[in-house]
């Protein structure tokens, strides 16, 4: 009996049967429009922030057309990595929050953000080794949008306005100042849109 020759072998070489090109995604390719994606929040964490909240929030930003350049995605990312959010070359991550809504932070972080915490009327307890903050769901959403997202947009704004457009050259201080500046500009618009 003769062995059949498969059509997937040409000139003695096995031909690739599947496409081996990289699938266009926001990690590898610039996107034509902003993608909003969701990762699993991880054990003990929850995404209080929803896609619709991000869309509504972006609509009230006064400088959206300026920011939208090369902003490929906003990812509701996994929690528990020790960060509230992150920015990598056109992709913003907003980390999931602890399910119980309570979080502890060191005094330096708390003091740096005390202005927004007071305006959000956050309940907190100052302890010897840090501060325990008791957030409500609406306070978490407001903080993630009005501070964390704006901070990460600040890193993006920094990157797209540098000469090489490869990194956020001015760092954390620039992003923090950017967040505070725009938070104050849109504070009333935010609460008119989202309520409290």
Residue pairs with C-beta under 8 A, 6 or more apart in sequence:
8 14
8 15
8 17
9 15
22 28
22 29
26 35
26 37
26 72
26 73
26 90
26 91
27 91
30 70
30 72
30 90
31 72
31 73
34 58
34 68
34 71
34 72
34 73
34 74
35 72
35 73
35 74
36 51
36 54
36 55
36 73
36 74
36 75
36 76
37 73
37 74
37 75
37 76
38 47
38 51
38 75
38 76
39 75
39 76
39 77
39 78
39 96
40 78
41 47
41 76
41 78
41 79
41 96
42 78
42 79
42 80
42 96
43 80
44 79
44 80
44 98
44 99
45 78
45 79
45 80
45 95
45 96
45 97
45 98
45 99
46 79
46 96
46 97
46 98
46 99
47 76
47 96
47 97
48 97
48 101
48 137
48 140
48 141
48 144
49 76
49 94
49 140
49 141
49 144
49 145
51 76
53 141
53 145
53 194
54 74
54 145
54 149
56 193
56 194
57 145
57 149
57 190
57 193
57 194
58 64
60 186
60 189
60 190
60 193
61 67
61 182
61 186
62 182
62 185
62 186
63 182
66 157
67 153
67 156
67 157
69 160
70 90
70 156
70 160
70 165
71 90
71 92
71 153
71 156
72 90
72 91
73 90
73 91
73 92
74 91
74 92
74 93
74 94
74 149
75 91
75 92
75 93
75 94
76 93
76 94
76 96
77 85
77 86
77 93
77 94
77 95
77 96
78 95
78 96
79 95
79 96
79 97
79 98
80 95
80 96
81 95
83 95
84 94
84 95
84 144
84 148
85 92
85 93
85 94
85 95
85 144
85 148
85 149
85 151
85 152
86 92
86 93
86 95
86 152
87 93
87 152
87 155
87 156
87 159
87 168
87 175
89 159
89 166
90 156
92 149
92 152
92 153
92 156
93 152
94 144
94 148
94 149
94 152
97 103
97 135
97 140
97 144
101 134
101 135
101 136
101 137
101 140
102 132
102 133
102 134
102 135
103 132
103 133
103 135
104 127
104 130
104 131
104 132
104 133
105 130
105 131
105 133
106 130
106 131
107 126
107 130
107 131
110 117
110 124
110 130
110 131
110 133
112 176
113 147
115 180
116 143
116 146
116 147
116 183
117 124
117 133
119 187
120 139
120 142
120 143
121 139
122 133
122 134
122 135
122 139
123 133
123 134
124 131
124 132
124 133
124 134
125 131
125 132
125 134
135 143
138 194
138 195
138 196
141 194
142 190
142 194
142 196
145 190
145 194
146 179
146 183
146 186
146 187
146 190
147 179
147 183
150 178
150 179
150 182
150 183
151 175
151 176
151 178
151 179
152 175
153 178
153 179
153 182
154 174
154 175
154 176
154 177
154 178
154 179
155 168
155 174
155 175
156 168
157 178
158 168
158 169
158 170
158 171
158 174
158 175
158 178
159 165
159 166
159 167
159 168
159 169
162 168
162 169
162 170
168 174
168 175
